[in-house]
Amino acid sequence: MSIIIVDDNVTNQMIIRTILSKEGYSDLRIASSAKQLFGMLHLDSECRAEEPVDLILLDMMMPEIDGLEACRRIQADTRYRDVPIIFVTAVGDSLKLAEALDAGATDYVMKPINKLELMARIRSALRLKHEKDWHKERDKRIRYELELAKQVQRSVLSSPIQNEQISIVADYRPSFELAGDYYAWFRIDRDRYAVILLDMMGHGISSSLVCMFISSVLKDMMLRITDPEEVILELNRYMGQLYRSDELMNYYFTAVFVLIDTAKHTVEYVNAGHPPGLVVTDDSLAMLNPSGPAIGLFEHIRVSKGMIPYKPGTVIALYTDGLLEAMGDGDDDALVARLAEGVRKSLGAGPGEVVEGLIQSEDGTSRQRDDICLLQITLK
C-alpha cells in the first residue's frame, strides 16, 4: 500500500508518518511541495510511466502551487484519476473545503490531526480505491473477452468467392463490438451455390452467441439439405431449442436464403421476414420478397419457395435493414428503389462503394445506427 504525504511543514510530515507507521503502513513517501509531488508522479517529465500510488495526503496551503491546484493537475492526468486524495488542512473555510471536493478530492481531515479520524477516512478512501481498481480490472477483462469474441465472430464469416461462374462478396459494418448480422455461402457442387444472410435480434454478447450457434450447424445443414424451404424450417427447429418458457426474451432472426444453379441459370430462394433481396440487371429489377415469418418466433412456421431465371451479368443484392435506416428518411419502398438504383449504377464495382454512396449525409458524416451488411452476388 503506497501512500504519499505532501506537506511543507516537517513537523506535520513526522506526525502523519508516525501515525501511519504504527498502523502498519510501511510504503510511505514524503513530498515537501507540489512540485516535488509532480516529480514523483512524472507529471512534468517526458516519462509517462505510471508511478504506483494508492493514496495522497495533501496539504492545502503550500507555497508556489497550493493543494487545490495540485489536486486539479493530478486529477487531469488519466493515470491518477482514480487515486484518492485526502486534504489534511488547517483551513476551516467551508467554501474552500467545498472547492477542494469540487477539485476532485475524496475527503478532508482538519488539523490538528485526530488519529482516529485520520485513519477512518484513510480506510474509507482505500476501500473506495479497491472497488474502483476491481471494476477497472473487470472492465479490462471484459474488453479483452469482447475483442476475442469479435475475432471469433469475424472468423466464421465466409471469404469472397471469385471464379468464372460467380462472384460473391460482402461489405460488413457492425455498429457494436459484437453484431447481430451474419452471412455465409457454400459451394454445394460444381454448379450450385448456397448463400444466406441473417439479421439477429439485438446486439452484444447474447446475439453474437446465437449467431455462433447458428453458424455451427449451418454448413452441414446447407450441404445436406440444399432445398431452401427445408433449410429455413430446420433453422427454425434449431432456434426452438433455445426457447425457454420462463425467459422474458425470445431470440429470433430474419433471413434470406438463395440457392443458385449456374448451369440452369436459376435462383431459388426463401425470405423469412427479411428485407426484399434485389435481382438487378441494367434494364430490369426483380424482388426476393418475404415469403414467411422470422425464424424463431413460432414453434412451427410455413414458408414458400420462389424461383427466378437470370441472365449473365445479373447482380443479386442482399442486405440488412441497418442499410435502409442509414440511408435516411423515406418509406421502405422508396429506400429500396434508391438501393436498387445504387446497385445498378455500380455494376462491376464492389458493395463497399455502393454502401458509401448511400449512407453518407450531405455534410459527409455517416448516418449508421445499426449493423450494416450488403452482400453482392454477380452471376456471370
C-alpha positions in Angstrom: 0.0 0.0 0.0 1.8 3.1 -1.2 0.9 6.5 0.3 2.4 9.9 -0.5 2.4 12.6 2.3 2.6 16.1 0.9 3.2 18.9 3.4 5.7 21.8 3.6 5.8 21.5 7.4 8.3 19.0 8.6 6.5 18.5 12.0 3.2 17.7 10.2 5.1 15.2 8.0 6.5 13.4 11.1 3.2 13.3 12.8 1.4 11.8 9.9 4.2 9.4 9.1 4.3 8.2 12.7 0.6 7.6 12.9 0.6 5.6 9.6 3.7 3.6 10.6 2.1 2.5 13.8 -0.9 1.4 11.9 1.2 -0.9 9.7 1.7 1.2 6.6 5.3 1.0 5.6 5.5 2.3 2.0 5.4 6.0 2.8 6.9 8.7 0.8 7.3 12.4 1.7 7.0 15.5 -0.6 7.5 19.0 0.7 5.9 20.7 -2.2 3.5 20.2 -5.1 6.5 20.4 -7.5 8.2 17.6 -5.6 5.0 15.6 -5.8 4.7 16.2 -9.5 8.3 14.9 -9.9 7.4 11.7 -8.1 4.4 11.1 -10.4 6.3 12.2 -13.5 3.6 14.8 -14.3 6.1 17.3 -15.7 8.5 15.0 -17.4 8.5 13.1 -20.7 8.4 9.8 -18.8 4.7 8.6 -18.9 5.2 5.5 -16.8 2.6 5.3 -14.0 4.0 5.6 -10.5 2.4 3.1 -8.1 0.4 5.2 -5.6 -2.7 4.2 -3.6 -3.4 7.4 -1.7 -2.2 11.0 -1.5 -2.5 13.0 1.8 -2.2 16.6 0.6 -1.8 19.9 2.5 -4.0 22.7 1.2 -1.8 25.8 1.9 1.6 25.4 0.3 4.0 27.9 -1.3 4.1 28.4 -5.2 1.5 25.7 -6.0 -1.3 25.2 -3.5 -3.1 22.0 -2.8 -6.1 22.9 -4.8 -4.1 23.4 -8.0 -2.0 20.3 -7.3 -5.2 18.3 -6.9 -6.6 19.6 -10.2 -3.4 18.7 -12.0 -3.3 15.2 -10.6 -7.0 14.6 -11.5 -6.4 15.8 -15.0 -3.9 13.0 -15.6 -5.7 9.8 -16.6 -3.0 7.7 -14.9 -4.0 9.1 -11.5 -7.7 10.0 -11.9 -8.8 7.2 -9.6 -6.2 7.8 -6.9 -7.9 9.1 -3.8 -6.7 12.5 -2.4 -7.4 13.5 1.2 -6.7 17.1 2.1 -5.1 17.5 5.6 -5.6 21.1 6.3 -6.0 23.8 9.0 -8.3 25.8 6.7 -11.8 25.7 8.2 -13.5 27.8 5.5 -16.4 25.8 4.2 -16.2 27.4 0.8 -12.5 26.3 0.5 -13.4 22.8 1.6 -16.2 22.6 -1.0 -13.8 23.9 -3.6 -11.4 21.1 -2.6 -14.1 18.4 -3.1 -15.0 20.0 -6.5 -11.4 19.8 -7.5 -11.5 16.0 -7.2 -10.6 15.4 -3.6 -12.1 12.3 -1.9 -12.2 13.7 1.6 -10.5 16.1 4.1 -9.2 16.0 7.7 -8.8 19.1 9.8 -5.6 20.0 11.7 -4.7 19.4 14.5 -4.8 15.8 13.4 -7.1 13.4 15.2 -5.6 9.9 14.8 -8.9 8.1 14.8 -10.5 10.4 12.3 -7.5 10.3 10.0 -7.4 6.5 10.0 -11.1 6.2 9.5 -11.0 8.5 6.5 -8.0 6.7 5.1 -9.6 3.3 5.4 -12.7 4.7 3.7 -10.7 6.1 0.8 -8.7 3.0 0.3 -11.9 0.9 0.3 -13.2 3.1 -2.5 -10.0 2.8 -4.5 -10.1 -1.0 -4.1 -13.6 -1.0 -5.5 -12.5 1.2 -8.4 -9.5 -1.0 -9.1 -11.7 -4.1 -9.1 -14.1 -2.6 -11.6 -11.2 -1.4 -13.8 -9.7 -4.9 -13.8 -13.1 -6.5 -14.5 -13.8 -4.0 -17.4 -10.3 -4.7 -18.8 -11.0 -8.4 -18.7 -14.4 -7.9 -20.4 -12.9 -5.7 -23.1 -10.4 -8.5 -23.8 -13.1 -11.1 -23.9 -15.2 -9.0 -26.2 -12.3 -8.4 -28.6 -11.7 -12.2 -28.6 -15.3 -12.8 -29.3 -15.3 -10.3 -32.1 -12.4 -12.0 -33.7 -14.1 -15.4 -33.4 -17.3 -13.9 -34.9 -15.5 -12.4 -37.8 -13.5 -15.6 -38.4 -16.7 -17.6 -39.2 -17.9 -15.2 -41.9 -17.3 -16.6 -45.4 -14.5 -15.4 -47.6 -15.2 -13.9 -51.0 -15.7 -16.3 -54.0 -14.4 -15.3 -57.4 -14.5 -17.7 -60.4 -15.7 -18.0 -63.9 -19.3 -18.7 -62.8 -19.9 -16.4 -59.9 -18.6 -13.6 -57.6 -19.8 -13.3 -54.0 -18.5 -10.6 -51.8 -19.9 -8.6 -48.8 -19.4 -5.3 -47.1 -20.0 -5.6 -43.4 -20.1 -2.7 -41.0 -21.0 -3.6 -37.4 -22.2 -0.8 -35.2 -21.1 -2.6 -32.0 -18.2 -4.7 -31.0 -20.4 -7.8 -31.3 -23.0 -7.5 -34.0 -26.2 -9.4 -34.9 -25.7 -9.7 -38.7 -24.3 -13.0 -40.2 -23.7 -14.3 -43.6 -22.4 -17.5 -45.2 -22.1 -19.1 -48.5 -21.0 -22.6 -49.7 -20.3 -24.3 -53.0 -22.6 -27.4 -53.0 -21.3 -29.0 -56.2 -19.8 -27.9 -59.5 -22.8 -25.7 -60.4 -24.7 -24.9 -57.3 -24.1 -22.3 -54.5 -26.0 -21.7 -51.3 -26.0 -18.2 -49.8 -27.7 -17.0 -46.6 -27.8 -13.6 -44.9 -29.5 -13.2 -41.5 -30.1 -10.4 -39.0 -30.3 -11.5 -35.4 -32.5 -9.5 -33.0 -30.3 -7.1 -30.9 -26.6 -6.8 -30.5 -23.9 -7.7 -28.0 -22.9 -11.0 -26.4 -26.2 -12.8 -26.4 -26.9 -12.1 -30.1 -23.4 -13.0 -31.0 -23.6 -16.3 -29.2 -26.9 -17.1 -31.0 -25.1 -16.3 -34.3 -22.3 -18.6 -33.4 -24.8 -21.4 -32.6 -26.4 -21.0 -36.0 -23.1 -20.8 -37.8 -22.0 -24.1 -36.1 -24.9 -26.0 -37.7 -25.3 -24.1 -40.9 -22.7 -25.6 -43.2 -23.7 -29.2 -42.6 -27.4 -28.2 -43.0 -27.0 -26.3 -46.3 -24.8 -29.0 -47.8 -27.1 -31.8 -46.6 -30.5 -30.4 -47.3 -30.0 -27.7 -50.0 -33.7 -27.1 -50.6 -34.4 -23.6 -49.4 -37.7 -24.4 -47.7 -36.2 -27.3 -45.7 -33.2 -25.2 -44.7 -35.4 -22.5 -43.2 -37.6 -25.0 -41.4 -34.6 -26.7 -40.0 -33.2 -23.4 -38.8 -36.5 -22.7 -37.1 -36.3 -26.1 -35.3 -32.8 -25.3 -34.1 -33.9 -21.9 -32.8 -36.7 -23.6 -30.9 -34.0 -25.4 -28.9 -33.0 -22.1 -27.4 -36.5 -21.1 -26.3 -37.3 -21.3 -22.5 -40.8 -20.5 -21.3 -39.5 -18.7 -18.2 -37.4 -16.3 -20.1 -38.7 -12.8 -21.0 -36.8 -12.7 -24.3 -37.2 -15.0 -27.2 -34.4 -14.8 -29.8 -35.2 -14.7 -33.4 -33.8 -13.5 -36.7 -34.8 -12.6 -40.2 -33.0 -14.4 -43.1 -32.9 -14.7 -46.8 -31.6 -17.9 -48.3 -30.8 -18.4 -52.0 -29.7 -21.4 -54.0 -28.1 -20.5 -57.3 -27.7 -23.0 -60.1 -25.2 -21.7 -62.6 -25.9 -24.4 -65.1 -29.7 -23.9 -65.2 -29.3 -20.1 -64.6 -31.9 -20.2 -61.9 -32.2 -18.7 -58.4 -34.4 -20.4 -55.8 -35.0 -18.5 -52.6 -36.9 -18.2 -49.3 -37.2 -14.9 -47.5 -38.1 -15.3 -43.8 -39.2 -11.8 -42.7 -36.1 -10.2 -44.2 -36.0 -7.0 -46.4 -36.5 -8.0 -50.0 -33.5 -9.1 -51.9 -32.8 -7.4 -55.2 -32.1 -9.0 -58.6 -30.7 -6.2 -60.7 -29.7 -6.0 -64.4 -29.0 -3.0 -66.5 -32.6 -2.8 -67.6 -34.7 -4.8 -65.0 -35.4 -5.3 -61.3 -37.0 -8.2 -59.5 -37.6 -8.6 -55.8 -37.0 -11.6 -53.5 -39.9 -10.6 -51.2 -40.7 -12.1 -47.8 -42.5 -15.5 -48.1 -42.6 -16.5 -44.4 -42.2 -15.1 -40.8 -38.9 -14.5 -39.0 -37.1 -17.6 -37.7 -37.5 -18.5 -34.0 -40.7 -16.5 -33.3 -43.0 -19.5 -33.6 -42.6 -23.2 -33.0 -44.0 -24.1 -36.4 -43.8 -21.8 -39.4 -44.8 -22.0 -43.1 -42.6 -20.7 -45.8 -42.8 -20.8 -49.6 -40.0 -21.0 -52.1 -39.7 -18.8 -55.1 -37.7 -19.3 -58.3 -36.5 -16.8 -60.9 -34.3 -17.2 -64.0 -31.3 -15.0 -64.6 -29.1 -13.9 -67.4 -25.4 -13.4 -67.3 -24.4 -10.1 -65.7 -27.2 -10.2 -63.2 -26.4 -8.9 -59.7 -28.3 -10.1 -56.6 -28.1 -7.7 -53.6 -29.0 -9.0 -50.2 -28.8 -6.5 -47.3 -29.9 -6.0 -43.7 -32.3 -3.3 -42.6 -29.5 -1.3 -41.0 -28.5 -0.2 -44.5 -32.0 1.2 -45.2 -32.0 3.0 -41.9 -28.6 4.6 -42.6 -29.9 5.8 -46.0 -32.0 8.5 -44.3 -35.7 9.4 -44.4 -38.2 7.8 -46.7 -40.6 4.9 -46.8 -39.2 1.4 -47.3 -40.3 1.2 -50.9 -38.5 4.5 -51.8 -35.4 3.4 -50.0 -35.3 0.0 -51.7 -35.7 1.8 -55.1 -32.7 4.0 -54.2 -30.7 1.0 -53.2 -31.5 -0.8 -56.5 -30.5 2.3 -58.5 -27.3 2.5 -56.5 -26.5 -1.2 -57.3 -27.3 -0.7 -60.9 -25.1 2.4 -61.2 -22.3 0.5 -59.6 -22.5 -2.7 -61.6 -19.0 -4.1 -61.7 -18.0 -2.3 -58.5 -17.8 -3.7 -55.0 -20.6 -3.5 -52.3 -18.4 -1.1 -50.3 -18.7 1.5 -53.0 -22.4 1.1 -53.1 -22.8 1.5 -49.3 -20.6 4.6 -49.2 -22.7 6.2 -51.8 -25.9 5.6 -49.9 -25.2 6.2 -46.3 -23.2 9.5 -46.4 -25.2 12.5 -45.3 -24.9 15.9 -47.1 -22.2 17.1 -44.7 -20.2 13.9 -45.3 -20.9 12.2 -42.0 -22.2 8.6 -41.7 -25.8 8.0 -40.6 -25.1 4.5 -39.4 -27.1 3.5 -36.3 -27.4 -0.3 -36.8 -25.3 -3.1 -38.2 -24.9 -2.7 -42.0 -24.4 -5.6 -44.4 -24.6 -5.6 -48.2 -23.9 -8.9 -49.9 -23.4 -8.8 -53.6 -23.7 -11.8 -55.9 -22.6 -11.3 -59.5 -23.8 -14.1 -61.9 -21.5 -14.5 -64.9 
